[in-house]
Amino acid sequence: MKHTSADIIIIGGGAAGLMAAAGACGLSSFKEMDAKVIVLEKMPRPGRKIMITGKGRCNFTNVKAWNEFSSHIHPKPNFLKHSFYNLTSEGMISFLESNGMESVVERGDRAFPASHLASDVVDTLVRAAEQAGAELCCNKEVSLCISENSDD
């Protein structure tokens, strides 16, 4: 069995895992340490669930203002408020565009890839993570074993 070491291990190659990988590799403190980031994905390809969002077109963000958008979040919209302002809709669109994916905003203030193909969102997130320096390892399921005798 091949063993690989990493400074950061991200479990799951979905949208959040791929964004986390691109972000972690982009952090200056990790770059200075030459930190190794690995994403472990149990499926053969990352982003499988992204492929089915928006009927295969993937509406990846909504450009409504917080006051309008938050009324659709139940039951605790304020739980997400910090995240909403930390990575804005415009920031997400800009991130994807800076990594080679054009987007369009349609009715309902929903943003889609200009191609209307969810696969373009997946490919862009994978490319961003890999270009940042993350290693993607597919077909790698993670399990946690906790001993009953553990003091933890």
Salt bridges, closest charged atoms under 4 A:
GLU68 OE2 - LYS64 NZ 3.26
GLU106 OE1 - ARG57 NH2 3.22
GLU106 OE2 - HIS116 NE2 3.27
ASP109 OD2 - LYS64 NZ 3.42
ASP123 OD1 - ARG45 NH2 2.94
GLU135 OE1 - LYS36 NZ 3.27
